[in-house]
Amino acid sequence: MLLIEEKMTYHQLKTDETFLAGSLTTKDCPICSCRQIIGQDRALAALNFGIQLKDKNAHLFCLGAKGVGRTSLTLDIVRQYASTQPTPKDWIYVMNFDNSLHPIAFALESGQAPLFQKQVQQLRENLKKGLKYAFNNDHYRLQFNQIQQQIQIEKQNRFQNIAKQINTESVALVHTPDGLGLNPVVDGKIINADAFNNLPVSVRAPVMKQMEKARQKLLLLIQTIPHQDTQKSLIENLIHTTLCQVAKCFDPLIQKYKKADVVTFLNQAKNYFIQNGSGFINNPANELWTFLDVNVLTTHSPNSGAPVIHLNNLTFAGLFGKVEREQKSGSMLYNHMMIQAGALHQANGGFLVIEAKDIPMEQSVWHTLKQTLFNHKIHMDVPQEERNIVSLRALLPMDIPLDTKVILVGSLKLYYDLLDKEEDFTALFKLPVRFDELLPRNHETEKVYAGILTDFSNQNHLKPLTLSALNQLLAYASRLAFNQNFLTCHFVRLHDTIREADFLAKGNNITQSDILNALQNAHQRTNTLWQNWVNDLKNQTIQLDLSGKKVGQINALTINGFQDFSFGHPAKITCQAHLGSGKIEDVENQIGSGGKIHSKGIFILSSYLMAQYGFEEPFCWDASIVWEQLYHGVEGDSASMAQLCVLMSAIANIPLKQSIALTGSVNQMGQAQSVGSINLKVEGFFDTCQAMGLTDNQGVIIPEVCIHDLMLDERVQKAVQENKFHIYTIQNVMDAMEILTDLKSSTIHQKMKQAWHKAYLKMKNRH
């Protein structure tokens, strides 16, 4: 409990307490350009351990805020280590001669896949040339013609022999398009069926009897004729023998490679060529030769180290690869050359760095990735949502063994969401790598930090940074860190500022004023919401009092805006108090626009009052507290100190200064606690007062513990220095009340006791 008799300890800040400039001096010059990684010792140690750990299920998750180097530093470290590791083998897909829908994959030594592909392409050209020569030279033609003549002579001899046995005065054996046939003979002449049918029955009858006898005899004779396939076998044997001679083109390549799967493929391709080669004769169309196509899925230069692949957008095809489909004549066509590698194929034998931001939206990809990592093999398939539209006869390539270290990069929130919702998450991603956002600030770290910024300027061919510019950048780095004693690790924001300052700089160097102009320009580009708020204030759409004193009214400080631009501004909190049963109602909570932490702050108010004044008499006031004209909801307890002050004002009828805004959390003991975004809140109230006209007695009250969070811009610093704006720090609620009322704490305490007792007596008399 706060003892009222204690001396209050509020303090009015001076300029040097509101801002900590860089400490670099001419003694530190010249600033040495350096590329040292600073502030991430813990992350780098964890990262180096994780990538070197020989555990196939020990993958990493690099977590931290965007912009602190979680991706760039990860890639730098991984690439350095990967360059010292063995280069993985190449992978190719070739035709499966047993089942063309299941292409075969096999590995070759690094850099050998493109060479093998070229060798097979040359083999195909040699086969085409060999076919053209072998089936068009005089020797082959002579053999082919001899076989044809032999077959023709044999056919003629067989016909003559059969004709001798079949031909009579009434029947003649003839050739027909379908083979052998019988025609009637009348008066020594062979006539056709139409002419024969026009003859009298007496003439036709004996001829027909003779023809039936001849037909029966012909059927018996035909059975003794060699089958046509036997005749063709002579030509087929010639073609087969010739193809075998051409197929010897395979032999040098087969002898060159000792790998079993390569030799098996070449032998199968050779047999396929021999068995189907007759279709290739005089037909060089490429689609007939796809059996010799080699799909180089991945290849690596020899001795280039392990691959490091960075996948920025997580998609099914991008991660696992895909099989292209070609529609022709209403059907889907597939072959092994349509297989495309994904990031897992490219990173196989090395490292895959994945930006994890898309995991919540790509659940099918995420679950397939987990299954792939558990099984240690890449299975190429279509996503679940596409399986109903893809033919069941789609290409299904052979699985490829996987040996890849996967590194996810994402936010702290995403990491803990996956940790909470995914049972098997830690079974795979066992090693968290935490990137810090802040770096302790001292003279030595400032010099290194300045060296890193100098290196950035040099590497990007920007103008040199002066000492004053570097000191201003160091101050801005502390502002981004929300603390005078730290520097931010978000170098991206600083890099953007340097680039813009370089553009604005009129001299040969980037000066402090150039940095300040760049920061101001960036602010102006995004401050539309602030301008709209000020216009509403000037038009009295928003009603605020920035001078005078009022009972039950106070200016609290809040934050508005979006991710790209936020700003602080005052918001009026009012309180009405009357006799009652001791209820303090938060209107925001009653209507559902107040968050849980905000509601917690309201409960603390009554706890504090009861601890201070309720030992002898109960609390006999009812009060309602409202944020006026605040429509975006309220969360957090940073206004609980202001709510306690306005409640005490309403109960004890003590006017509060409207020229002083207040921010701070309060506990049950009445002590002031830290709040966030202190710079935006202070600057927001200053800008509001400046827009409406400074009166020299305006200012803000902040918790004393927030002093080191202050990194105010030069406008506020100048106003504080000239006593046109004031910043007070407090330790407890009575400090705030003294500033807001110009009364001593003992007087405030007495007024509260009197109001408390008076309310109790009135309620007692009513009963």
PyMOL commands that set and color helices and strands:
alter all, ss='L'
color gray80, all
select helices_A, chain A and resi 15-17+26-28+41-52+72-82+112-134+138-166+193-197+201-222+228-256+260-280+286-292+316-320+336-338+343-347+356-358+363-375+384-386+412-421+425-428+443-459+467-481+491-504+512-526+528-538+587-590+596-613+640-652+678-692+704-709+714-721+733-741+745-766
alter helices_A, ss='H'
color red, helices_A
select strands_A, chain A and resi 11-12+60-63+90-94+104-108+171-176+179-186+189-190+295-298+308-311+322-323+326-328+331-333+339-340+351-355+377-378+400-401+405-410+431-434+438-440+486-488+549-551+553-561+566-579+584-586+621-627+655-657+660-662+665-666+672-673+699-703+726-730
alter strands_A, ss='S'
color yellow, strands_A
deselect
rebuild
show_as cartoon
